[in-house]
Amino acid sequence: MFGKHPSALRKPSKELLAALSKNLRAAREAQRLSQEALAERSDLHRTYVGSVERGERNVSLSTLETLAVALGVEPADLLQKGGGHARA
Amino acid sequence: MFGKHPSALRKPSKELLAALSKNLRAAREAQRLSQEALAERSDLHRTYVGSVERGERNVSLSTLETLAVALGVEPADLLQKGGGHARA
């Protein structure tokens, strides 16, 4: 069973992207950080952070962790559906 | 503040990779699936699934979700440190 689709061509579900979006914004706002301040703190570009927060990115584990560390939450928290621990 | 490092060059922490490794194996074994069976079920290559389970991959959110769906767990569960919900 070869001929698999490269994972880079897949997209996360809308549900998971919506959870990440909501949790990321909640954690950022709980820290009273602007997207720009979070970008500086995580050494990512401001527009990239914005696109992740809008649920437009198939982020890597390392990016998810970088954002979590910058926000003082766990990577798993950012993926919790229903808001989880990252809720403000 | 431009000149950021592309996120593709970052690696997840050893701690996070170890958690993913442990949770993935526990969830797979709880389902009594071989790595090969999980690979078939998730439409990923067998050797790729093995490398993710060894904590060698900076997986994307979509790959994390694909594996979680195939195992009947939540993506967040696979990142829980200390074993979390994915523990067998």
Backbone of each chain as nested JSON, in Angstrom:
{
  "chains": [
    {"id": "A", "residues": [
      {"number": 1, "name": "MET", "atoms": {"N": [0.833, -1.212, 0.0], "CA": [0.0, 0.0, 0.0], "C": [0.862, 1.254, 0.0]}},
      {"number": 2, "name": "PHE", "atoms": {"N": [1.396, 1.569, -1.153], "CA": [2.195, 2.786, -1.259], "C": [1.371, 3.862, -1.974]}},
      {"number": 3, "name": "GLY", "atoms": {"N": [2.032, 4.877, -2.462], "CA": [1.295, 5.949, -3.133], "C": [0.445, 6.759, -2.172]}},
      {"number": 4, "name": "LYS", "atoms": {"N": [0.974, 6.941, -0.953], "CA": [0.242, 7.722, 0.04], "C": [0.294, 9.198, -0.315]}},
      {"number": 5, "name": "HIS", "atoms": {"N": [-0.688, 9.92, 0.183], "CA": [-0.638, 11.38, 0.015], "C": [0.373, 11.944, 0.987]}},
      {"number": 6, "name": "PRO", "atoms": {"N": [1.258, 12.827, 0.532], "CA": [2.153, 13.477, 1.497], "C": [1.321, 14.252, 2.518]}},
      {"number": 7, "name": "SER", "atoms": {"N": [1.747, 14.159, 3.766], "CA": [0.958, 14.811, 4.813], "C": [0.877, 16.321, 4.603]}},
      {"number": 8, "name": "ALA", "atoms": {"N": [1.84, 16.876, 3.899], "CA": [1.839, 18.322, 3.662], "C": [0.629, 18.767, 2.853]}},
      {"number": 9, "name": "LEU", "atoms": {"N": [0.008, 17.835, 2.143], "CA": [-1.142, 18.188, 1.313], "C": [-2.464, 18.079, 2.066]}},
      {"number": 10, "name": "ARG", "atoms": {"N": [-2.413, 17.52, 3.256], "CA": [-3.633, 17.421, 4.049], "C": [-3.861, 18.723, 4.776]}},
      {"number": 11, "name": "LYS", "atoms": {"N": [-5.088, 18.92, 5.178], "CA": [-5.396, 20.063, 6.038], "C": [-6.042, 19.551, 7.312]}},
      {"number": 12, "name": "PRO", "atoms": {"N": [-5.793, 20.26, 8.408], "CA": [-6.509, 19.901, 9.635], "C": [-8.008, 20.154, 9.419]}},
      {"number": 13, "name": "SER", "atoms": {"N": [-8.839, 19.492, 10.204], "CA": [-10.286, 19.718, 10.118], "C": [-10.62, 21.146, 10.542]}},
      {"number": 14, "name": "LYS", "atoms": {"N": [-11.763, 21.615, 10.05], "CA": [-12.224, 22.959, 10.463], "C": [-12.444, 23.007, 11.964]}},
      {"number": 15, "name": "GLU", "atoms": {"N": [-12.89, 21.888, 12.512], "CA": [-13.142, 21.816, 13.959], "C": [-11.859, 22.028, 14.757]}},
      {"number": 16, "name": "LEU", "atoms": {"N": [-10.794, 21.351, 14.316], "CA": [-9.527, 21.478, 15.048], "C": [-8.922, 22.869, 14.856]}},
      {"number": 17, "name": "LEU", "atoms": {"N": [-9.02, 23.396, 13.649], "CA": [-8.498, 24.744, 13.407], "C": [-9.282, 25.778, 14.219]}},
      {"number": 18, "name": "ALA", "atoms": {"N": [-10.58, 25.561, 14.352], "CA": [-11.403, 26.491, 15.129], "C": [-11.024, 26.432, 16.606]}},
      {"number": 19, "name": "ALA", "atoms": {"N": [-10.726, 25.217, 17.098], "CA": [-10.316, 25.067, 18.499], "C": [-8.988, 25.783, 18.74]}},
      {"number": 20, "name": "LEU", "atoms": {"N": [-8.034, 25.565, 17.84], "CA": [-6.737, 26.233, 17.974], "C": [-6.909, 27.755, 17.949]}},
      {"number": 21, "name": "SER", "atoms": {"N": [-7.716, 28.213, 17.02], "CA": [-7.955, 29.65, 16.889], "C": [-8.518, 30.236, 18.181]}},
      {"number": 22, "name": "LYS", "atoms": {"N": [-9.535, 29.583, 18.695], "CA": [-10.209, 30.073, 19.901], "C": [-9.281, 30.027, 21.118]}},
      {"number": 23, "name": "ASN", "atoms": {"N": [-8.566, 28.921, 21.27], "CA": [-7.683, 28.76, 22.432], "C": [-6.5, 29.713, 22.384]}},
      {"number": 24, "name": "LEU", "atoms": {"N": [-5.99, 29.91, 21.174], "CA": [-4.851, 30.808, 21.022], "C": [-5.252, 32.244, 21.368]}},
      {"number": 25, "name": "ARG", "atoms": {"N": [-6.389, 32.646, 20.859], "CA": [-6.84, 34.013, 21.14], "C": [-7.14, 34.184, 22.627]}},
      {"number": 26, "name": "ALA", "atoms": {"N": [-7.796, 33.175, 23.212], "CA": [-8.131, 33.264, 24.635], "C": [-6.867, 33.355, 25.495]}},
      {"number": 27, "name": "ALA", "atoms": {"N": [-5.872, 32.534, 25.173], "CA": [-4.631, 32.542, 25.961], "C": [-3.876, 33.861, 25.763]}},
      {"number": 28, "name": "ARG", "atoms": {"N": [-3.887, 34.362, 24.54], "CA": [-3.206, 35.633, 24.255], "C": [-3.883, 36.776, 25.0]}},
      {"number": 29, "name": "GLU", "atoms": {"N": [-5.208, 36.78, 24.957], "CA": [-5.941, 37.865, 25.626], "C": [-5.82, 37.754, 27.143]}},
      {"number": 30, "name": "ALA", "atoms": {"N": [-5.725, 36.528, 27.642], "CA": [-5.547, 36.334, 29.084], "C": [-4.212, 36.922, 29.546]}},
      {"number": 31, "name": "GLN", "atoms": {"N": [-3.239, 36.92, 28.637], "CA": [-1.923, 37.506, 28.928], "C": [-1.875, 38.994, 28.571]}},
      {"number": 32, "name": "ARG", "atoms": {"N": [-2.984, 39.504, 28.062], "CA": [-3.071, 40.904, 27.62], "C": [-1.971, 41.256, 26.618]}},
      {"number": 33, "name": "LEU", "atoms": {"N": [-1.792, 40.317, 25.688], "CA": [-0.801, 40.542, 24.632], "C": [-1.508, 40.83, 23.312]}},
      {"number": 34, "name": "SER", "atoms": {"N": [-0.941, 41.746, 22.535], "CA": [-1.401, 41.939, 21.158], "C": [-0.804, 40.812, 20.303]}},
      {"number": 35, "name": "GLN", "atoms": {"N": [-1.344, 40.626, 19.114], "CA": [-0.745, 39.636, 18.198], "C": [0.715, 40.012, 17.938]}},
      {"number": 36, "name": "GLU", "atoms": {"N": [0.976, 41.289, 17.828], "CA": [2.344, 41.732, 17.555], "C": [3.275, 41.404, 18.725]}},
      {"number": 37, "name": "ALA", "atoms": {"N": [2.788, 41.617, 19.942], "CA": [3.611, 41.305, 21.118], "C": [3.864, 39.799, 21.221]}},
      {"number": 38, "name": "LEU", "atoms": {"N": [2.837, 39.008, 20.908], "CA": [3.026, 37.55, 20.913], "C": [4.031, 37.138, 19.846]}},
      {"number": 39, "name": "ALA", "atoms": {"N": [3.962, 37.786, 18.708], "CA": [4.909, 37.486, 17.626], "C": [6.339, 37.767, 18.061]}},
      {"number": 40, "name": "GLU", "atoms": {"N": [6.537, 38.901, 18.704], "CA": [7.884, 39.248, 19.185], "C": [8.358, 38.23, 20.213]}},
      {"number": 41, "name": "ARG", "atoms": {"N": [7.464, 37.893, 21.114], "CA": [7.824, 36.988, 22.202], "C": [8.144, 35.585, 21.684]}},
      {"number": 42, "name": "SER", "atoms": {"N": [7.49, 35.201, 20.593], "CA": [7.68, 33.839, 20.071], "C": [8.632, 33.803, 18.883]}},
      {"number": 43, "name": "ASP", "atoms": {"N": [9.16, 34.951, 18.509], "CA": [10.095, 35.029, 17.389], "C": [9.471, 34.506, 16.085]}},
      {"number": 44, "name": "LEU", "atoms": {"N": [8.2, 34.81, 15.925], "CA": [7.499, 34.495, 14.682], "C": [7.059, 35.825, 14.067]}},
      {"number": 45, "name": "HIS", "atoms": {"N": [6.696, 35.78, 12.806], "CA": [6.281, 37.026, 12.164], "C": [4.844, 37.368, 12.554]}},
      {"number": 46, "name": "ARG", "atoms": {"N": [4.607, 38.637, 12.729], "CA": [3.288, 39.143, 13.128], "C": [2.169, 38.635, 12.214]}},
      {"number": 47, "name": "THR", "atoms": {"N": [2.41, 38.662, 10.921], "CA": [1.343, 38.223, 10.005], "C": [1.128, 36.711, 10.093]}},
      {"number": 48, "name": "TYR", "atoms": {"N": [2.203, 36.004, 10.421], "CA": [2.071, 34.549, 10.578], "C": [1.236, 34.224, 11.818]}},
      {"number": 49, "name": "VAL", "atoms": {"N": [1.54, 34.894, 12.912], "CA": [0.762, 34.687, 14.138], "C": [-0.716, 35.001, 13.871]}},
      {"number": 50, "name": "GLY", "atoms": {"N": [-0.968, 36.055, 13.122], "CA": [-2.346, 36.406, 12.788], "C": [-3.029, 35.297, 11.999]}},
      {"number": 51, "name": "SER", "atoms": {"N": [-2.31, 34.724, 11.052], "CA": [-2.917, 33.67, 10.223], "C": [-3.153, 32.39, 11.023]}},
      {"number": 52, "name": "VAL", "atoms": {"N": [-2.257, 32.093, 11.973], "CA": [-2.486, 30.931, 12.842], "C": [-3.735, 31.183, 13.689]}},
      {"number": 53, "name": "GLU", "atoms": {"N": [-3.838, 32.403, 14.213], "CA": [-4.98, 32.712, 15.073], "C": [-6.298, 32.721, 14.294]}},
      {"number": 54, "name": "ARG", "atoms": {"N": [-6.215, 32.945, 13.01], "CA": [-7.436, 32.872, 12.181], "C": [-7.718, 31.441, 11.729]}},
      {"number": 55, "name": "GLY", "atoms": {"N": [-6.898, 30.495, 12.159], "CA": [-7.145, 29.092, 11.795], "C": [-6.819, 28.802, 10.349]}},
      {"number": 56, "name": "GLU", "atoms": {"N": [-5.83, 29.493, 9.816], "CA": [-5.491, 29.326, 8.398], "C": [-4.244, 28.473, 8.175]}},
      {"number": 57, "name": "ARG", "atoms": {"N": [-3.607, 28.015, 9.252], "CA": [-2.315, 27.349, 9.101], "C": [-2.313, 25.928, 9.626]}},
      {"number": 58, "name": "ASN", "atoms": {"N": [-1.648, 25.086, 8.88], "CA": [-1.396, 23.716, 9.316], "C": [-0.067, 23.732, 10.068]}},
      {"number": 59, "name": "VAL", "atoms": {"N": [-0.096, 24.248, 11.286], "CA": [1.151, 24.485, 12.029], "C": [1.887, 23.192, 12.34]}},
      {"number": 60, "name": "SER", "atoms": {"N": [3.175, 23.314, 12.485], "CA": [3.998, 22.179, 12.925], "C": [3.962, 22.105, 14.446]}},
      {"number": 61, "name": "LEU", "atoms": {"N": [4.355, 20.954, 14.939], "CA": [4.433, 20.76, 16.394], "C": [5.351, 21.804, 17.035]}},
      {"number": 62, "name": "SER", "atoms": {"N": [6.445, 22.119, 16.37], "CA": [7.388, 23.084, 16.955], "C": [6.781, 24.485, 17.045]}},
      {"number": 63, "name": "THR", "atoms": {"N": [6.006, 24.866, 16.042], "CA": [5.361, 26.181, 16.095], "C": [4.292, 26.202, 17.183]}},
      {"number": 64, "name": "LEU", "atoms": {"N": [3.536, 25.119, 17.264], "CA": [2.517, 25.023, 18.317], "C": [3.175, 25.171, 19.69]}},
      {"number": 65, "name": "GLU", "atoms": {"N": [4.314, 24.506, 19.869], "CA": [5.003, 24.57, 21.157], "C": [5.58, 25.968, 21.418]}},
      {"number": 66, "name": "THR", "atoms": {"N": [6.131, 26.573, 20.39], "CA": [6.685, 27.921, 20.531], "C": [5.615, 28.902, 21.012]}},
      {"number": 67, "name": "LEU", "atoms": {"N": [4.434, 28.801, 20.416], "CA": [3.338, 29.69, 20.809], "C": [2.865, 29.369, 22.229]}},
      {"number": 68, "name": "ALA", "atoms": {"N": [2.782, 28.08, 22.536], "CA": [2.351, 27.677, 23.882], "C": [3.318, 28.198, 24.939]}},
      {"number": 69, "name": "VAL", "atoms": {"N": [4.621, 28.036, 24.692], "CA": [5.63, 28.501, 25.647], "C": [5.514, 30.022, 25.831]}},
      {"number": 70, "name": "ALA", "atoms": {"N": [5.329, 30.725, 24.731], "CA": [5.228, 32.187, 24.807], "C": [3.999, 32.62, 25.609]}},
      {"number": 71, "name": "LEU", "atoms": {"N": [2.992, 31.764, 25.638], "CA": [1.737, 32.097, 26.327], "C": [1.625, 31.452, 27.704]}},
      {"number": 72, "name": "GLY", "atoms": {"N": [2.615, 30.643, 28.06], "CA": [2.595, 30.01, 29.373], "C": [1.548, 28.919, 29.518]}},
      {"number": 73, "name": "VAL", "atoms": {"N": [1.211, 28.282, 28.402], "CA": [0.267, 27.152, 28.451], "C": [0.938, 25.921, 27.844]}},
      {"number": 74, "name": "GLU", "atoms": {"N": [0.276, 24.799, 27.927], "CA": [0.803, 23.574, 27.327], "C": [0.349, 23.469, 25.864]}},
      {"number": 75, "name": "PRO", "atoms": {"N": [1.19, 22.873, 25.011], "CA": [0.774, 22.674, 23.618], "C": [-0.589, 21.977, 23.514]}},
      {"number": 76, "name": "ALA", "atoms": {"N": [-0.808, 20.96, 24.361], "CA": [-2.091, 20.24, 24.316], "C": [-3.267, 21.174, 24.599]}},
      {"number": 77, "name": "ASP", "atoms": {"N": [-3.027, 22.162, 25.48], "CA": [-4.115, 23.086, 25.826], "C": [-4.621, 23.844, 24.603]}},
      {"number": 78, "name": "LEU", "atoms": {"N": [-3.724, 24.138, 23.69], "CA": [-4.107, 24.928, 22.513], "C": [-4.977, 24.13, 21.54]}},
      {"number": 79, "name": "LEU", "atoms": {"N": [-5.006, 22.811, 21.717], "CA": [-5.805, 21.965, 20.815], "C": [-7.085, 21.442, 21.458]}},
      {"number": 80, "name": "GLN", "atoms": {"N": [-7.315, 21.801, 22.72], "CA": [-8.516, 21.312, 23.409], "C": [-9.763, 21.872, 22.754]}},
      {"number": 81, "name": "LYS", "atoms": {"N": [-10.679, 20.983, 22.443], "CA": [-11.944, 21.442, 21.872], "C": [-12.862, 21.896, 23.004]}},
      {"number": 82, "name": "GLY", "atoms": {"N": [-13.69, 22.879, 22.721], "CA": [-14.559, 23.419, 23.768], "C": [-13.856, 24.425, 24.661]}},
      {"number": 83, "name": "GLY", "atoms": {"N": [-12.627, 24.788, 24.293], "CA": [-11.929, 25.848, 25.027], "C": [-10.826, 25.323, 25.922]}},
      {"number": 84, "name": "GLY", "atoms": {"N": [-11.096, 24.294, 26.698], "CA": [-10.066, 23.65, 27.511], "C": [-9.405, 24.601, 28.497]}},
      {"number": 85, "name": "HIS", "atoms": {"N": [-8.16, 24.276, 28.821], "CA": [-7.436, 25.003, 29.847], "C": [-6.998, 26.378, 29.393]}},
      {"number": 86, "name": "ALA", "atoms": {"N": [-7.028, 26.601, 28.083], "CA": [-6.523, 27.867, 27.564], "C": [-7.586, 28.958, 27.611]}},
      {"number": 87, "name": "ARG", "atoms": {"N": [-8.77, 28.608, 28.046], "CA": [-9.845, 29.594, 28.105], "C": [-9.475, 30.688, 29.106]}},
      {"number": 88, "name": "ALA", "atoms": {"N": [-9.771, 31.93, 28.748], "CA": [-9.389, 33.052, 29.606], "C": [-10.283, 33.105, 30.836]}}
    ]},
    {"id": "B", "residues": [
      {"number": 1, "name": "MET", "atoms": {"N": [11.169, 44.131, 13.738], "CA": [11.802, 42.867, 14.115], "C": [11.538, 41.793, 13.069]}},
      {"number": 2, "name": "PHE", "atoms": {"N": [12.281, 41.855, 11.995], "CA": [12.125, 40.854, 10.951], "C": [13.3, 39.878, 11.031]}},
      {"number": 3, "name": "GLY", "atoms": {"N": [13.51, 39.124, 9.97], "CA": [14.612, 38.173, 9.981], "C": [14.37, 37.037, 10.934]}},
      {"number": 4, "name": "LYS", "atoms": {"N": [13.119, 36.612, 11.039], "CA": [12.777, 35.511, 11.933], "C": [13.278, 34.202, 11.348]}},
      {"number": 5, "name": "HIS", "atoms": {"N": [13.486, 33.237, 12.202], "CA": [13.8, 31.886, 11.733], "C": [12.531, 31.239, 11.205]}},
      {"number": 6, "name": "PRO", "atoms": {"N": [12.574, 30.629, 10.024], "CA": [11.394, 29.903, 9.559], "C": [11.071, 28.791, 10.56]}},
      {"number": 7, "name": "SER", "atoms": {"N": [9.8, 28.607, 10.833], "CA": [9.419, 27.615, 11.844], "C": [9.865, 26.214, 11.427]}},
      {"number": 8, "name": "ALA", "atoms": {"N": [10.053, 25.992, 10.138], "CA": [10.465, 24.664, 9.675], "C": [11.834, 24.27, 10.217]}},
      {"number": 9, "name": "LEU", "atoms": {"N": [12.614, 25.246, 10.64], "CA": [13.957, 24.949, 11.138], "C": [13.964, 24.679, 12.638]}},
      {"number": 10, "name": "ARG", "atoms": {"N": [12.864, 24.926, 13.287], "CA": [12.806, 24.654, 14.721], "C": [12.49, 23.184, 14.93]}},
      {"number": 11, "name": "LYS", "atoms": {"N": [12.815, 22.725, 16.103], "CA": [12.412, 21.377, 16.487], "C": [11.589, 21.469, 17.757]}},
      {"number": 12, "name": "PRO", "atoms": {"N": [10.649, 20.557, 17.903], "CA": [9.93, 20.493, 19.18], "C": [10.919, 20.099, 20.274]}},
      {"number": 13, "name": "SER", "atoms": {"N": [10.597, 20.398, 21.523], "CA": [11.439, 19.997, 22.647], "C": [11.461, 18.475, 22.777]}},
      {"number": 14, "name": "LYS", "atoms": {"N": [12.529, 17.987, 23.384], "CA": [12.603, 16.544, 23.628], "C": [11.453, 16.089, 24.515]}},
      {"number": 15, "name": "GLU", "atoms": {"N": [11.077, 16.953, 25.439], "CA": [9.976, 16.623, 26.354], "C": [8.667, 16.404, 25.586]}},
      {"number": 16, "name": "LEU", "atoms": {"N": [8.392, 17.305, 24.65], "CA": [7.139, 17.194, 23.891], "C": [7.179, 15.999, 22.944]}},
      {"number": 17, "name": "LEU", "atoms": {"N": [8.32, 15.779, 22.32], "CA": [8.443, 14.618, 21.427], "C": [8.308, 13.312, 22.211]}},
      {"number": 18, "name": "ALA", "atoms": {"N": [8.852, 13.303, 23.435], "CA": [8.735, 12.096, 24.268], "C": [7.283, 11.848, 24.655]}},
      {"number": 19, "name": "ALA", "atoms": {"N": [6.548, 12.92, 24.934], "CA": [5.128, 12.775, 25.286], "C": [4.346, 12.236, 24.094]}},
      {"number": 20, "name": "LEU", "atoms": {"N": [4.581, 12.793, 22.935], "CA": [3.894, 12.312, 21.724], "C": [4.217, 10.845, 21.481]}},
      {"number": 21, "name": "SER", "atoms": {"N": [5.475, 10.501, 21.609], "CA": [5.928, 9.13, 21.399], "C": [5.209, 8.165, 22.339]}},
      {"number": 22, "name": "LYS", "atoms": {"N": [5.214, 8.512, 23.599], "CA": [4.6, 7.654, 24.613], "C": [3.085, 7.531, 24.419]}},
      {"number": 23, "name": "ASN", "atoms": {"N": [2.442, 8.656, 24.165], "CA": [0.983, 8.648, 24.01], "C": [0.549, 7.909, 22.75]}},
      {"number": 24, "name": "LEU", "atoms": {"N": [1.325, 8.092, 21.693], "CA": [0.991, 7.439, 20.426], "C": [1.11, 5.922, 20.585]}},
      {"number": 25, "name": "ARG", "atoms": {"N": [2.188, 5.494, 21.2], "CA": [2.375, 4.056, 21.372], "C": [1.295, 3.473, 22.291]}},
      {"number": 26, "name": "ALA", "atoms": {"N": [0.995, 4.197, 23.375], "CA": [-0.022, 3.703, 24.312], "C": [-1.387, 3.589, 23.624]}},
      {"number": 27, "name": "ALA", "atoms": {"N": [-1.737, 4.601, 22.841], "CA": [-3.044, 4.575, 22.163], "C": [-3.072, 3.475, 21.108]}},
      {"number": 28, "name": "ARG", "atoms": {"N": [-1.969, 3.301, 20.408], "CA": [-1.901, 2.246, 19.381], "C": [-2.014, 0.865, 20.025]}},
      {"number": 29, "name": "GLU", "atoms": {"N": [-1.292, 0.674, 21.114], "CA": [-1.329, -0.636, 21.776], "C": [-2.692, -0.886, 22.424]}},
      {"number": 30, "name": "ALA", "atoms": {"N": [-3.329, 0.187, 22.898], "CA": [-4.679, 0.031, 23.468], "C": [-5.665, -0.457, 22.409]}},
      {"number": 31, "name": "GLN", "atoms": {"N": [-5.404, -0.082, 21.157], "CA": [-6.241, -0.528, 20.036], "C": [-5.749, -1.855, 19.46]}},
      {"number": 32, "name": "ARG", "atoms": {"N": [-4.687, -2.39, 20.031], "CA": [-4.065, -3.626, 19.54], "C": [-3.729, -3.545, 18.048]}},
      {"number": 33, "name": "LEU", "atoms": {"N": [-3.163, -2.403, 17.693], "CA": [-2.753, -2.211, 16.3], "C": [-1.241, -2.261, 16.196]}},
      {"number": 34, "name": "SER", "atoms": {"N": [-0.742, -2.872, 15.125], "CA": [0.683, -2.769, 14.813], "C": [0.926, -1.393, 14.189]}},
      {"number": 35, "name": "GLN", "atoms": {"N": [2.209, -0.995, 14.123], "CA": [2.524, 0.262, 13.426], "C": [2.051, 0.181, 11.982]}},
      {"number": 36, "name": "GLU", "atoms": {"N": [2.184, -0.978, 11.401], "CA": [1.782, -1.145, 10.004], "C": [0.263, -0.985, 9.848]}},
      {"number": 37, "name": "ALA", "atoms": {"N": [-0.475, -1.552, 10.787], "CA": [-1.941, -1.437, 10.725], "C": [-2.377, 0.017, 10.933]}},
      {"number": 38, "name": "LEU", "atoms": {"N": [-1.695, 0.703, 11.847], "CA": [-2.0, 2.126, 12.05], "C": [-1.678, 2.929, 10.794]}},
      {"number": 39, "name": "ALA", "atoms": {"N": [-0.581, 2.579, 10.16], "CA": [-0.189, 3.269, 8.925], "C": [-1.26, 3.092, 7.844]}},
      {"number": 40, "name": "GLU", "atoms": {"N": [-1.748, 1.877, 7.703], "CA": [-2.793, 1.62, 6.693], "C": [-4.049, 2.414, 7.03]}},
      {"number": 41, "name": "ARG", "atoms": {"N": [-4.405, 2.375, 8.31], "CA": [-5.632, 3.031, 8.739], "C": [-5.56, 4.55, 8.58]}},
      {"number": 42, "name": "SER", "atoms": {"N": [-4.364, 5.11, 8.724], "CA": [-4.215, 6.566, 8.66], "C": [-3.706, 7.032, 7.297]}},
      {"number": 43, "name": "ASP", "atoms": {"N": [-3.505, 6.105, 6.381], "CA": [-3.03, 6.436, 5.036], "C": [-1.684, 7.171, 5.073]}},
      {"number": 44, "name": "LEU", "atoms": {"N": [-0.839, 6.732, 5.998], "CA": [0.53, 7.241, 6.089], "C": [1.462, 6.06, 5.83]}},
      {"number": 45, "name": "HIS", "atoms": {"N": [2.706, 6.351, 5.55], "CA": [3.638, 5.263, 5.284], "C": [4.093, 4.634, 6.6]}},
      {"number": 46, "name": "ARG", "atoms": {"N": [4.259, 3.342, 6.564], "CA": [4.676, 2.578, 7.741], "C": [5.953, 3.132, 8.384]}},
      {"number": 47, "name": "THR", "atoms": {"N": [6.931, 3.457, 7.57], "CA": [8.187, 3.954, 8.144], "C": [8.01, 5.35, 8.748]}},
      {"number": 48, "name": "TYR", "atoms": {"N": [7.069, 6.111, 8.171], "CA": [6.796, 7.453, 8.712], "C": [6.14, 7.334, 10.085]}},
      {"number": 49, "name": "VAL", "atoms": {"N": [5.149, 6.447, 10.184], "CA": [4.487, 6.228, 11.476], "C": [5.513, 5.785, 12.518]}},
      {"number": 50, "name": "GLY", "atoms": {"N": [6.426, 4.926, 12.118], "CA": [7.482, 4.484, 13.039], "C": [8.335, 5.65, 13.519]}},
      {"number": 51, "name": "SER", "atoms": {"N": [8.681, 6.536, 12.609], "CA": [9.544, 7.664, 12.99], "C": [8.804, 8.655, 13.884]}},
      {"number": 52, "name": "VAL", "atoms": {"N": [7.501, 8.828, 13.653], "CA": [6.713, 9.691, 14.541], "C": [6.674, 9.059, 15.936]}},
      {"number": 53, "name": "GLU", "atoms": {"N": [6.469, 7.766, 15.971], "CA": [6.376, 7.083, 17.266], "C": [7.721, 7.081, 18.004]}},
      {"number": 54, "name": "ARG", "atoms": {"N": [8.796, 7.188, 17.275], "CA": [10.107, 7.296, 17.926], "C": [10.442, 8.738, 18.313]}},
      {"number": 55, "name": "GLY", "atoms": {"N": [9.524, 9.663, 18.061], "CA": [9.756, 11.057, 18.439], "C": [10.767, 11.755, 17.555]}},
      {"number": 56, "name": "GLU", "atoms": {"N": [10.796, 11.348, 16.296], "CA": [11.784, 11.915, 15.375], "C": [11.21, 12.955, 14.424]}},
      {"number": 57, "name": "ARG", "atoms": {"N": [9.908, 13.223, 14.525], "CA": [9.275, 14.082, 13.529], "C": [8.62, 15.317, 14.127]}},
      {"number": 58, "name": "ASN", "atoms": {"N": [8.796, 16.402, 13.411], "CA": [8.105, 17.643, 13.748], "C": [6.784, 17.63, 12.973]}},
      {"number": 59, "name": "VAL", "atoms": {"N": [5.852, 16.822, 13.44], "CA": [4.623, 16.591, 12.681], "C": [3.795, 17.859, 12.524]}},
      {"number": 60, "name": "SER", "atoms": {"N": [3.02, 17.883, 11.466], "CA": [2.067, 18.975, 11.269], "C": [0.786, 18.658, 12.035]}},
      {"number": 61, "name": "LEU", "atoms": {"N": [0.007, 19.708, 12.231], "CA": [-1.283, 19.546, 12.899], "C": [-2.146, 18.52, 12.165]}},
      {"number": 62, "name": "SER", "atoms": {"N": [-2.112, 18.524, 10.842], "CA": [-2.957, 17.598, 10.078], "C": [-2.524, 16.148, 10.285]}},
      {"number": 63, "name": "THR", "atoms": {"N": [-1.218, 15.913, 10.38], "CA": [-0.744, 14.548, 10.623], "C": [-1.114, 14.109, 12.038]}},
      {"number": 64, "name": "LEU", "atoms": {"N": [-0.948, 15.01, 12.986], "CA": [-1.331, 14.704, 14.365], "C": [-2.806, 14.315, 14.418]}},
      {"number": 65, "name": "GLU", "atoms": {"N": [-3.635, 15.071, 13.71], "CA": [-5.078, 14.792, 13.721], "C": [-5.387, 13.472, 13.005]}},
      {"number": 66, "name": "THR", "atoms": {"N": [-4.724, 13.228, 11.909], "CA": [-4.937, 11.972, 11.173], "C": [-4.653, 10.773, 12.059]}},
      {"number": 67, "name": "LEU", "atoms": {"N": [-3.555, 10.831, 12.794], "CA": [-3.203, 9.73, 13.693], "C": [-4.205, 9.615, 14.843]}},
      {"number": 68, "name": "ALA", "atoms": {"N": [-4.609, 10.765, 15.379], "CA": [-5.574, 10.752, 16.478], "C": [-6.898, 10.139, 16.027]}},
      {"number": 69, "name": "VAL", "atoms": {"N": [-7.372, 10.531, 14.86], "CA": [-8.632, 9.99, 14.339], "C": [-8.521, 8.48, 14.153]}},
      {"number": 70, "name": "ALA", "atoms": {"N": [-7.397, 8.051, 13.603], "CA": [-7.195, 6.612, 13.368], "C": [-7.175, 5.822, 14.681]}},
      {"number": 71, "name": "LEU", "atoms": {"N": [-6.8, 6.493, 15.759], "CA": [-6.692, 5.827, 17.058], "C": [-7.896, 6.087, 17.968]}},
      {"number": 72, "name": "GLY", "atoms": {"N": [-8.813, 6.904, 17.504], "CA": [-10.011, 7.182, 18.307], "C": [-9.746, 8.041, 19.522]}},
      {"number": 73, "name": "VAL", "atoms": {"N": [-8.716, 8.901, 19.438], "CA": [-8.427, 9.823, 20.537], "C": [-8.45, 11.254, 19.988]}},
      {"number": 74, "name": "GLU", "atoms": {"N": [-8.321, 12.209, 20.867], "CA": [-8.27, 13.609, 20.445], "C": [-6.821, 14.009, 20.162]}},
      {"number": 75, "name": "PRO", "atoms": {"N": [-6.612, 14.907, 19.193], "CA": [-5.249, 15.386, 18.936], "C": [-4.562, 15.891, 20.21]}},
      {"number": 76, "name": "ALA", "atoms": {"N": [-5.307, 16.614, 21.044], "CA": [-4.713, 17.135, 22.282], "C": [-4.215, 16.007, 23.179]}},
      {"number": 77, "name": "ASP", "atoms": {"N": [-4.93, 14.873, 23.167], "CA": [-4.534, 13.745, 24.016], "C": [-3.132, 13.255, 23.676]}},
      {"number": 78, "name": "LEU", "atoms": {"N": [-2.789, 13.31, 22.402], "CA": [-1.48, 12.805, 21.978], "C": [-0.332, 13.697, 22.448]}},
      {"number": 79, "name": "LEU", "atoms": {"N": [-0.66, 14.918, 22.883], "CA": [0.397, 15.837, 23.342], "C": [0.439, 15.988, 24.856]}},
      {"number": 80, "name": "GLN", "atoms": {"N": [-0.46, 15.297, 25.561], "CA": [-0.488, 15.424, 27.026], "C": [0.79, 14.878, 27.631]}},
      {"number": 81, "name": "LYS", "atoms": {"N": [1.397, 15.663, 28.485], "CA": [2.596, 15.191, 29.173], "C": [2.181, 14.349, 30.366]}},
      {"number": 82, "name": "GLY", "atoms": {"N": [2.976, 13.346, 30.675], "CA": [2.622, 12.436, 31.754], "C": [1.644, 11.363, 31.33]}},
      {"number": 83, "name": "GLY", "atoms": {"N": [1.368, 11.29, 30.028], "CA": [0.534, 10.204, 29.528], "C": [-0.869, 10.644, 29.167]}},
      {"number": 84, "name": "GLY", "atoms": {"N": [-1.523, 11.38, 30.061], "CA": [-2.845, 11.947, 29.77], "C": [-3.881, 10.905, 29.409]}},
      {"number": 85, "name": "HIS", "atoms": {"N": [-4.834, 11.334, 28.583], "CA": [-5.992, 10.491, 28.265], "C": [-5.628, 9.346, 27.335]}},
      {"number": 86, "name": "ALA", "atoms": {"N": [-4.475, 9.456, 26.672], "CA": [-4.128, 8.446, 25.68], "C": [-3.457, 7.232, 26.321]}},
      {"number": 87, "name": "ARG", "atoms": {"N": [-3.266, 7.298, 27.621], "CA": [-2.602, 6.169, 28.295], "C": [-3.475, 4.921, 28.197]}},
      {"number": 88, "name": "ALA", "atoms": {"N": [-2.841, 3.812, 27.944], "CA": [-3.618, 2.556, 27.763], "C": [-4.164, 2.085, 29.103]}}
    ]}
  ]
}
